[in-house]
Amino acid sequence: MRVLFVSFQIESVWTEPTNLGSPINSEDWDIHPSESQDDRYLFFTRREAWHTAEDSDIHRVSTDFIEPLRGR
């Protein structure tokens, strides 16, 4: 299992990583995060297992949930 975290750069210092939690993270492999150019969407890949013939699913979610994590 792999999970995604977020960290913010405040001035020249990075905050401690915060686990993005459910529903972003799951029991599967949640990997390869990327933001859209306008910062409105987070894309990531989800796989049931790492070494399988199953295709990965690509997810797109609004980044609205990220800003409240900045203060943690």
HUJOMO-V335489 format. One record per pair of residues at least 4 apart in sequence whose ideal C-beta (glycine too) atoms are under 8 Angstrom apart, sorted by sequence separation. I is the first residue (numbers start at 1). J is the second residue. If there is no record, write none. Layout:
i | j
I | J
I | J
//
This chain:
i | j
9 | 13
10 | 14
20 | 24
21 | 25
22 | 26
26 | 30
35 | 39
36 | 40
48 | 52
61 | 65
63 | 67
65 | 69
66 | 70
9 | 14
10 | 15
20 | 25
25 | 30
36 | 41
47 | 52
49 | 54
8 | 14
9 | 15
19 | 25
24 | 30
35 | 41
36 | 42
48 | 54
7 | 14
8 | 15
35 | 42
36 | 43
47 | 54
7 | 15
34 | 42
35 | 43
7 | 16
33 | 42
34 | 43
47 | 56
7 | 17
33 | 43
34 | 44
46 | 56
47 | 57
6 | 17
7 | 18
33 | 44
45 | 56
46 | 57
5 | 17
6 | 18
32 | 44
45 | 57
46 | 58
5 | 18
31 | 44
32 | 45
45 | 58
46 | 59
5 | 19
6 | 20
30 | 44
31 | 45
44 | 58
45 | 59
4 | 19
5 | 20
30 | 45
31 | 46
43 | 58
44 | 59
3 | 19
4 | 20
29 | 45
30 | 46
31 | 47
43 | 59
3 | 20
29 | 46
43 | 60
24 | 42
28 | 46
29 | 47
42 | 60
28 | 47
29 | 48
41 | 60
42 | 61
4 | 24
24 | 44
26 | 46
28 | 48
29 | 49
41 | 61
42 | 62
4 | 25
28 | 49
29 | 50
41 | 62
42 | 63
3 | 25
40 | 62
41 | 63
40 | 63
39 | 63
42 | 66
1 | 27
4 | 30
1 | 28
2 | 29
3 | 30
4 | 31
1 | 29
2 | 30
35 | 63
2 | 31
4 | 33
24 | 61
4 | 44
24 | 65
20 | 66
20 | 69
18 | 69
18 | 72
15 | 70
6 | 66
8 | 70
6 | 69
//
